[in-house]
Amino acid sequence: MKKPSLDNIFRDFYHPNPNINLKSFEDMYIFWPNESIKILAKNLDSKDIKLRRKSVKAIAYFGKDIVDDIVEFYFSKEDEIYRLSCIKVLVLIASNNCLNNYKDKINRVIVTAIKSDSAEIILSVISLLRQLGECSIPYLKELCRDKNILKAKAAMTALIEFKEPSIKQFLLSIHNDSNLDKIIREFASEELYL
């Protein structure tokens, strides 16, 4: 197989056809991984949302191989959109791979992201927790008690997807906790009886 030029690969990357895009992701991964990642990473805070989304998908195509770099990228900038894009890459990778070997690194991202008040970051980090599986239950339980109603409700919705026996009892404790916002307590009650 002849090695395509990086220019040709990125011509295909910018093409409107998603099948041509997918082939470009594959070629990036096989032929020009380091060079491609450098170019794609620059798009993670692009004002062009289509370019940003396409770049997230392309980077996620690299799978587990790219987790260390994404964690590094996340901490390299304070920019909210850039960090959001990094979390979205991790969500896509986690949806197709077991990331148990990367737990410590990913936890560094989670610990900072769950402190955010940005609705998009909150929802994305909760999607990541959902994809990571039962190891995320302690984080989700912690978020269920957050003063931020969006965080608490999104965490509860994610939590009930796990078939862990202790979750119903936990939601009951949220419902009975008079220190928590009434909306959060009522939502816990609704989730209990779904």
ChimeraX attribute file (.defattr): number of C-alpha atoms within 10 A of each C-alpha:
attribute: neighborCount
match mode: 1-to-1
recipient: residues
	/A:1	3
	/A:2	5
	/A:3	9
	/A:4	13
	/A:5	13
	/A:6	16
	/A:7	9
	/A:8	11
	/A:9	22
	/A:10	18
	/A:11	13
	/A:12	20
	/A:13	24
	/A:14	16
	/A:15	13
	/A:16	9
	/A:17	10
	/A:18	13
	/A:19	12
	/A:20	15
	/A:21	21
	/A:22	17
	/A:23	14
	/A:24	23
	/A:25	26
	/A:26	16
	/A:27	22
	/A:28	25
	/A:29	20
	/A:30	11
	/A:31	16
	/A:32	17
	/A:33	16
	/A:34	10
	/A:35	12
	/A:36	19
	/A:37	19
	/A:38	10
	/A:39	12
	/A:40	18
	/A:41	20
	/A:42	12
	/A:43	19
	/A:44	26
	/A:45	19
	/A:46	16
	/A:47	10
	/A:48	10
	/A:49	12
	/A:50	11
	/A:51	17
	/A:52	21
	/A:53	16
	/A:54	20
	/A:55	25
	/A:56	22
	/A:57	20
	/A:58	23
	/A:59	27
	/A:60	24
	/A:61	20
	/A:62	19
	/A:63	19
	/A:64	18
	/A:65	13
	/A:66	18
	/A:67	22
	/A:68	12
	/A:69	13
	/A:70	24
	/A:71	20
	/A:72	14
	/A:73	16
	/A:74	20
	/A:75	15
	/A:76	11
	/A:77	12
	/A:78	9
	/A:79	12
	/A:80	16
	/A:81	17
	/A:82	22
	/A:83	23
	/A:84	22
	/A:85	26
	/A:86	27
	/A:87	26
	/A:88	21
	/A:89	26
	/A:90	29
	/A:91	22
	/A:92	19
	/A:93	25
	/A:94	23
	/A:95	16
	/A:96	13
	/A:97	13
	/A:98	14
	/A:99	18
	/A:100	12
	/A:101	9
	/A:102	13
	/A:103	12
	/A:104	10
	/A:105	14
	/A:106	21
	/A:107	15
	/A:108	13
	/A:109	20
	/A:110	19
	/A:111	12
	/A:112	11
	/A:113	21
	/A:114	21
	/A:115	13
	/A:116	15
	/A:117	12
	/A:118	15
	/A:119	11
	/A:120	13
	/A:121	21
	/A:122	24
	/A:123	17
	/A:124	21
	/A:125	25
	/A:126	28
	/A:127	21
	/A:128	23
	/A:129	24
	/A:130	23
	/A:131	21
	/A:132	22
	/A:133	17
	/A:134	15
	/A:135	12
	/A:136	18
	/A:137	20
	/A:138	11
	/A:139	17
	/A:140	24
	/A:141	19
	/A:142	13
	/A:143	23
	/A:144	28
	/A:145	21
	/A:146	19
	/A:147	12
	/A:148	16
	/A:149	17
	/A:150	18
	/A:151	26
	/A:152	24
	/A:153	21
	/A:154	17
	/A:155	27
	/A:156	25
	/A:157	17
	/A:158	19
	/A:159	27
	/A:160	17
	/A:161	12
	/A:162	13
	/A:163	10
	/A:164	11
	/A:165	8
	/A:166	8
	/A:167	18
	/A:168	18
	/A:169	11
	/A:170	15
	/A:171	23
	/A:172	15
	/A:173	14
	/A:174	23
	/A:175	21
	/A:176	14
	/A:177	14
	/A:178	10
	/A:179	9
	/A:180	15
	/A:181	17
	/A:182	13
	/A:183	13
	/A:184	24
	/A:185	23
	/A:186	14
	/A:187	18
	/A:188	25
	/A:189	18
	/A:190	12
	/A:191	16
	/A:192	17
	/A:193	7
	/A:194	6
